[in-house]
Amino acid sequence: MPKSLFSKDYAVFLEVLIETRKKASLTQEQLAECLATTQSIISKCERGERRLDIVELRRWCNAIDIGLLNFIADFEERLSE
């Protein structure tokens, strides 16, 4: 069984993650500044090289100004397409 990191669902998660940041008109660098981290970490998360746990995802959503539940709803909707 393949690792979930490389699953179709995880690829969709990454698409939603990137699109959400872009819809907020934030660059990776700007998001990194909001999260007190580096642009490199943001890039690794968006490429799937580094996984986000639920606490990090919540912080990410707060920085982008989208509720965690809204993000999850967007993700679920995309999975059902």
C-alpha positions as CSV (number, residue, x, y, z in Angstrom):
1,M,0.0,0.0,0.0
2,P,1.5,3.4,-0.9
3,K,2.2,6.0,1.7
4,S,-0.6,8.5,2.1
5,L,2.0,11.3,1.4
6,F,1.9,10.2,-2.3
7,S,-1.8,9.5,-2.5
8,K,-4.3,11.2,-4.8
9,D,-6.0,12.6,-1.7
10,Y,-2.8,14.2,-0.5
11,A,-2.1,15.7,-3.9
12,V,-5.6,17.3,-3.7
13,F,-4.8,18.5,-0.2
14,L,-1.6,20.2,-1.5
15,E,-3.6,21.8,-4.4
16,V,-6.1,23.3,-1.9
17,L,-3.3,24.4,0.4
18,I,-1.5,26.3,-2.4
19,E,-4.7,27.7,-4.0
20,T,-5.9,29.0,-0.6
21,R,-2.6,30.8,0.0
22,K,-2.8,32.3,-3.5
23,K,-6.4,33.4,-3.1
24,A,-5.3,35.3,0.0
25,S,-2.8,37.1,-2.2
26,L,0.1,35.9,-0.1
27,T,3.5,34.8,-1.3
28,Q,5.3,31.9,0.4
29,E,7.6,34.5,1.9
30,Q,4.7,36.5,3.3
31,L,3.1,33.4,4.7
32,A,6.4,32.4,6.3
33,E,6.7,35.7,8.0
34,C,3.1,35.4,9.4
35,L,4.0,32.0,10.7
36,A,7.5,33.0,12.0
37,T,9.2,30.4,9.8
38,T,11.1,30.3,6.6
39,Q,10.0,30.4,3.0
40,S,11.8,27.1,2.6
41,I,9.5,25.4,5.1
42,I,6.4,26.8,3.3
43,S,7.8,25.5,0.0
44,K,8.5,22.0,1.4
45,C,5.0,21.8,2.8
46,E,3.4,22.9,-0.5
47,R,5.6,20.3,-2.4
48,G,4.7,17.5,0.0
49,E,8.2,17.1,1.3
50,R,7.1,18.1,4.8
51,R,3.7,17.2,6.2
52,L,1.5,19.5,8.3
53,D,-0.1,18.2,11.4
54,I,-3.5,19.5,12.4
55,V,-2.1,22.2,14.8
56,E,0.2,23.5,12.0
57,L,-2.7,23.5,9.5
58,R,-4.8,25.5,11.9
59,R,-2.0,28.1,12.3
60,W,-1.6,28.1,8.5
61,C,-5.4,28.7,8.0
62,N,-5.4,31.5,10.7
63,A,-2.5,33.2,8.9
64,I,-4.3,33.0,5.6
65,D,-7.5,34.2,7.3
66,I,-9.6,31.2,6.5
67,G,-11.2,29.0,9.1
68,L,-9.9,25.5,9.5
69,L,-13.4,24.1,9.0
70,N,-13.7,26.1,5.8
71,F,-10.4,24.8,4.5
72,I,-11.5,21.2,5.3
73,A,-14.9,21.8,3.6
74,D,-13.0,23.0,0.5
75,F,-10.8,20.0,0.6
76,E,-13.7,17.6,1.0
77,E,-15.5,19.3,-1.9
78,R,-12.5,18.9,-4.1
79,L,-12.1,15.2,-3.2
80,S,-15.7,14.6,-4.3
81,E,-15.2,16.1,-7.8
